[in-house]
């Protein structure tokens, strides 16, 4: 051995860690949909959008199955 210490692979924080920290620090708070708003959206699109898609995906679904899914 020559007495030289092996250089550390990471002497400074990796670039991706700094980028992740920058993203976390710069994030703005945002509002989310309340549960009742989500339920209203589902209810308003059930007959025109969701129910036909369910029947296409599950053609043997009974009316009871659809009521349970609703």
C-alpha positions as CSV (number, residue, x, y, z in Angstrom):
1,X,0.0,0.0,0.0
2,X,1.2,3.5,-0.8
3,X,-0.6,5.1,2.2
4,X,-3.1,7.0,0.0
5,X,-6.7,7.1,1.4
6,X,-9.3,6.0,-1.0
7,X,-11.4,8.9,-2.2
8,X,-15.0,8.9,-1.1
9,X,-17.4,8.4,-3.9
10,X,-19.9,11.0,-2.6
11,X,-18.1,14.0,-1.1
12,X,-21.0,16.3,-1.9
13,X,-24.7,15.6,-2.1
14,X,-25.7,14.0,-5.4
15,X,-27.5,16.2,-7.9
16,X,-30.8,14.3,-7.7
17,X,-30.9,14.9,-3.9
18,X,-30.5,18.6,-4.4
19,X,-33.1,18.6,-7.2
20,X,-35.6,16.7,-5.0
21,X,-35.0,19.2,-2.1
22,X,-35.5,22.1,-4.5
23,X,-38.8,20.6,-5.6
24,X,-40.0,20.0,-2.1
25,X,-39.1,23.5,-1.0
26,X,-40.7,25.2,-4.0
27,X,-44.0,23.3,-3.9
28,X,-47.1,25.4,-3.2
29,X,-50.0,24.2,-1.1
30,X,-53.0,23.1,-3.0
31,X,-56.6,22.5,-2.2
32,X,-58.3,19.1,-2.8
33,X,-61.8,18.2,-3.6
34,X,-63.9,17.5,-0.5
35,X,-65.5,14.1,-0.3
36,X,-69.0,15.5,-1.1
37,X,-67.7,17.2,-4.2
38,X,-66.2,13.9,-5.4
39,X,-69.5,12.1,-4.8
40,X,-71.4,14.8,-6.7
41,X,-69.1,14.4,-9.7
42,X,-69.6,10.6,-9.7
43,X,-73.3,11.0,-9.3
44,X,-73.6,13.5,-12.2
45,X,-71.6,11.2,-14.6
46,X,-72.9,7.8,-13.4
47,X,-75.6,7.3,-16.0
48,X,-73.9,9.0,-19.0
49,X,-70.3,7.8,-18.5
50,X,-69.5,5.4,-15.7
51,X,-72.4,2.9,-16.0
52,X,-71.9,2.3,-19.8
53,X,-68.2,1.7,-19.2
54,X,-68.9,-0.8,-16.5
55,X,-71.4,-2.6,-18.6
56,X,-68.9,-2.7,-21.5
57,X,-66.2,-4.1,-19.2
58,X,-68.6,-6.5,-17.3
59,X,-71.4,-7.4,-19.7
60,X,-73.0,-10.0,-17.4
61,X,-73.3,-7.5,-14.5
62,X,-76.8,-7.6,-13.0
63,X,-78.7,-4.5,-11.9
64,X,-77.9,-5.5,-8.3
65,X,-74.2,-5.4,-9.2
66,X,-74.5,-1.9,-10.6
67,X,-76.5,-0.8,-7.6
68,X,-73.7,-2.1,-5.3
69,X,-71.1,-0.4,-7.4
70,X,-73.0,2.9,-7.3
